[in-house]
């Protein structure tokens, strides 16, 4: 049973903060799975390859358009870092005021 205090369990996207419903959120791996396989065990424990964030489909799609998996694995492996990327920030500011299904 999900913990209601965990981010994303209230049906909100963790990037744009729009309420889209729990069933419409997707999981984004903060460390891309393709990169997790290449890392050593010690680094994987430190970076936790299983960590995910709940994103709406438009935000998730925008992340993968704006950033390659290499960039995501090297520089953008936290929610804070993703929010600070100019392309991601610009899209999220635009999407934030739109109802789900319009962005």
TATAUR-V974580 format. One record per residue. N is the residue number from 1. SS is DSSP state (2 for helix, 1 for strand, 0 for the rest). Layout:
N/SS + N/SS
This chain:
1/0 + 2/0 + 3/0 + 4/0 + 5/0 + 6/0 + 7/0 + 8/0 + 9/0 + 10/0 + 11/0 + 12/1 + 13/0 + 14/0 + 15/0 + 16/0 + 17/0 + 18/0 + 19/1 + 20/0 + 21/0 + 22/2 + 23/2 + 24/2 + 25/1 + 26/1 + 27/1 + 28/1 + 29/1 + 30/0 + 31/0 + 32/0 + 33/2 + 34/2 + 35/2 + 36/2 + 37/0 + 38/0 + 39/0 + 40/0 + 41/2 + 42/2 + 43/2 + 44/2 + 45/2 + 46/2 + 47/2 + 48/0 + 49/0 + 50/0 + 51/0 + 52/1 + 53/1 + 54/1 + 55/1 + 56/1 + 57/2 + 58/2 + 59/2 + 60/2 + 61/2 + 62/2 + 63/2 + 64/2 + 65/2 + 66/2 + 67/0 + 68/0 + 69/2 + 70/2 + 71/2 + 72/2 + 73/2 + 74/2 + 75/0 + 76/0 + 77/0 + 78/0 + 79/2 + 80/2 + 81/2 + 82/2 + 83/2 + 84/2 + 85/0 + 86/2 + 87/2 + 88/2 + 89/2 + 90/2 + 91/2 + 92/2 + 93/2 + 94/2 + 95/2 + 96/2 + 97/0 + 98/0 + 99/0 + 100/0 + 101/0 + 102/0 + 103/0
